[in-house]
Amino acid sequence: MRHFLTTEDWSREDLQAMIDRARAFRESPEGDALRGKSVALMFFNPSLRTRSSFDIGVHQLGGHAIVLDAQGQTWPVEFEEGAVMDGGPEEHVKEAARVLSRYVDLIAIRCFPKFQDWSAERKDPLITAYARHATVPVINMETIVHPCQELAIMMALQDRIGDVRGKDFLLTWVPHPKPLNTAVANSAVLMASKMGMNVRLLVPDEVYRLDERYMGAAERFCADAGTSLTVTTDPTEAYAGAHAVYGKSWGALPFYGNWDAEAPYRAKGAGFMIDEAKMALTDGGVVSHCLPMRRNVKIADAVVDGPDFLGIEEAENRLHVQKAMMERLIKEADG
Ligand code: CP
């Protein structure tokens, strides 16, 4: 049984097939892949797009979605193997995952890292525990990667610039008042490299390099495609000739949970907002962001309100690509 935890587990052809199927759903939204079936949507963190698009997508495929606020309205769950459960959690994931699997046909989970210990959180312990113990497919709605967003990004890029192979994709760190999860940044480099783009990473300092798991995977994908992965701290070099610019902010992993010490490095990126002057250096490049997004902090109004901003299309695509992915998982699970 296959899960959708990370696009690393899926081939380029499989991912492209989901994007192609998503385009068909955009033209003809109704389907019956989930008729008579139920999907649990577990949220440990807030959401606008993910919650709406999954709930509506399940409905459009004929199924029933149950949204579980897992941070306060379900029992706290223990994930440690062999734990003596004399603390807060009332039940173990071994029971929670197996019981939910008796009710529903898919389990989708959003659980951001807690910014405590990256050496532990980089293993994505909660969703991998659910996947280990569930008897139905598990879907990642954003943990330390955001694979649904990846499909939506690529669909938007292909719609606008056609064949993306050999084109230049810039992931730029952008300012934000507080350190954020690296999930979308990890995902952006995974998807762009896997689909054959040259990937540039623009960061205020080398301490903002992404986890080696994702840098390493992107390097392998680029080597396979004959493309390149480069890291720079120079905005002029990074934007020059880019075909696509993706903005995201994240906390520097060497200072994980120790953000006061990160502040001087964060200050180096004070001028990294995406604006018209930087976009003028690109090759007529498009620009996007996963949303939510702080205007005039991450991206200037003139860019967001311009014709090359793909953020709204990308958000719409979440609905289409998730339906394609759920249909695929259900078909595989049903044999
Ligand atoms: N991009 C995204 O996942 O949006 P939400 O956090 O609103 O779900």
Residues whose N, C-alpha, C, O or C-beta is under 5 A from the ligand:
A	BS01	CP	P46 S47 L48 R49 T50 R51 C290 L291 P292
